[in-house]
Amino acid sequence: MLSVGLVGLPNAGKSTLFNLLTKRSVPAENFPFCTIEPSDGIVSVPDQRVDTLGKLVNAQKLVHAAIEFRDIAGLVKDAHSGAGLGNKFLSHIREVDMIMMVIRAFKNDDVVHVENRVDPQEDFDILILELTLADQATLEKALPRLEKELKGGKDKLADQKIVLAQEILQQLQSSNPANTVPRDEEADKELKIFRKSLNLLTDKPILKLANIITDGENIDFTSDFAMDVKLESELQDMSSEERVELGVPAETGLDKMIQECYSTLNLATYLTAGEVEARAWTFKQGMSAPQCAGVIHTDFEKNFVKAEVIKYADFVELGGRKQAMEKGKMNMEGKDYLMQDGDVVEFKIAG
């Protein structure tokens, strides 16, 4: 399961957001091999398709896709050199797949700012600076080793690794995240593995969330997503109808935020539907049918024979698997098939 780390300066609203998320958490036992710490929470990804399929096939159980969120202690200036929780803070970020930066973009004299001012852009710059400085230190340690390997002549890709590391380092020295250096999809597999092995903090996807006030004074800030965290917390238990009556969108800001994380992580969903359960399964865009079968169980990928695929719209419109088969809407897909978001699938496995 992929994870999102919530990062922000103290009093940015990060912990309020995490508390809101954990109220939406689902039981960990639904997801095998998952040990959840007190500061972690597994949150379901809103997807009406699961509910619709469940009703259509009279499923006993509904299981939505999920993302793990981790509440990481508030960052302060000079964290890269040990300030605040320092290395512990940074090590927690290294363990996640994506960073969500929670930025305070509202004015409120009752909420103290750690820097005694409210400037969302400057807050974001502090966060990026601390992470890029930590990444610089990582690369500055790696380069001498790479140069030694180049001289030794044992690593045929050492020169390419050095070029890549230096290119990323130049961006970091300009306070730009490592992820601003494009990934070469045509690059040697070993070079891709090398970049991943560096585990640079800013080479992860980064989403900027502006914490705003709906009825108050906000400060302009270019973010990927804006949400009134406090308001969403207060409206947590209201139905969509009750929200509309209050004049707020029926879809919660939290639902939109979770879906935005899902999209940023380049994730998609295929579906399975039967009497036991209707379920959403998470996969990375571009995965093949056997790889997606392996999401259910590793043996499924090894023993994959074919996938019976029905598009979600056809499955619902025609009333189920049997009707879709009769209308010729089921496709038999082999090992080269790339799974599509919304595919309703039944895998055929040898043995």
TAWO-V11497 format. One record per pair of residues at least 12 apart in sequence whose C-alpha atoms are under 7 Angstrom apart, sorted by the first residue. I is the first residue (numbers start at 1). J is the second residue. If there is no record, write none. Layout:
I;J, I;J
//
This chain:
1;67, 1;68, 2;67, 2;68, 2;97, 3;67, 3;68, 3;69, 3;96, 3;97, 3;98, 4;68, 4;69, 4;70, 4;96, 4;97, 4;98, 4;99, 4;100, 5;69, 5;70, 5;71, 5;72, 5;93, 5;96, 5;98, 5;99, 5;100, 6;70, 6;71, 6;72, 6;99, 6;100, 6;101, 6;102, 7;72, 7;74, 7;99, 7;100, 7;101, 7;102, 8;74, 8;75, 8;101, 8;102, 8;103, 9;74, 9;75, 9;76, 10;74, 10;75, 10;114, 11;113, 12;102, 12;103, 12;104, 13;102, 13;104, 13;211, 13;229, 14;102, 15;71, 16;229, 17;229, 18;71, 20;233, 21;43, 22;41, 24;43, 25;41, 25;42, 25;43, 25;44, 26;42, 26;43, 26;44, 28;42, 39;70, 39;71, 40;68, 40;69, 40;70, 40;71, 41;68, 41;69, 41;70, 42;66, 42;67, 42;68, 42;69, 43;66, 43;67, 43;68, 44;64, 44;65, 44;66, 44;67, 45;64, 45;65, 45;66, 45;258, 45;259, 46;255, 50;62, 50;64, 50;278, 50;279, 50;280, 53;273, 53;278, 54;273, 54;278, 56;320, 57;273, 57;274, 57;275, 58;275, 59;274, 59;275, 59;276, 59;277, 59;278, 60;275, 60;276, 60;277, 61;276, 61;277, 61;278, 62;277, 62;278, 62;279, 63;278, 63;279, 63;280, 64;279, 64;280, 65;280, 65;281, 65;282, 72;89, 72;92, 73;89, 77;126, 77;130, 78;130, 79;130, 80;130, 80;133, 80;134, 93;201, 94;199, 94;201, 97;204, 98;204, 98;205, 98;206, 99;204, 99;205, 99;206, 99;207, 100;206, 100;207, 100;208, 100;209, 101;207, 101;208, 101;209, 102;208, 102;209, 102;210, 102;211, 103;120, 103;123, 103;124, 103;209, 103;210, 103;211, 104;120, 104;210, 104;211, 104;212, 105;120, 105;210, 105;211, 105;212, 105;218, 105;219, 105;221, 106;211, 106;212, 106;213, 106;217, 106;218, 106;219, 107;217, 107;218, 120;221, 121;221, 128;175, 129;175, 131;201, 131;202, 132;172, 132;175, 132;177, 132;202, 135;200, 135;201, 136;169, 136;172, 139;165, 139;169, 143;162, 146;158, 146;162, 161;191, 168;181, 177;202, 177;203, 178;202, 178;203, 179;202, 179;203, 179;204, 205;264, 205;265, 207;224, 208;223, 208;224, 208;225, 209;223, 209;224, 209;225, 209;226, 210;223, 210;225, 210;226, 210;227, 211;226, 211;227, 211;228, 211;229, 212;226, 212;227, 212;228, 213;228, 214;228, 227;253, 232;253, 266;284, 266;285, 267;282, 267;283, 267;284, 267;285, 268;282, 268;283, 268;284, 268;285, 268;341, 269;281, 269;282, 269;283, 269;341, 269;342, 270;282, 270;341, 270;342, 270;343, 270;344, 271;342, 271;343, 271;344, 271;345, 272;344, 272;345, 272;346, 286;338, 287;338, 287;339, 288;335, 288;336, 288;337, 288;338, 288;339, 289;307, 289;335, 289;337, 289;338, 289;339, 290;304, 290;335, 293;347, 300;349, 303;349, 303;350, 304;348, 304;349, 304;350, 305;348, 305;349, 305;350, 306;332, 306;333, 306;334, 306;335, 306;347, 306;348, 307;332, 307;333, 307;334, 307;345, 307;346, 307;347, 307;348, 308;330, 308;331, 308;332, 308;333, 308;345, 308;346, 308;347, 309;330, 309;331, 309;332, 309;333, 309;343, 309;344, 309;345, 309;346, 310;329, 310;330, 310;331, 310;343, 310;344, 310;345, 311;342, 311;343, 311;344, 312;342, 312;343, 312;344, 314;329
//
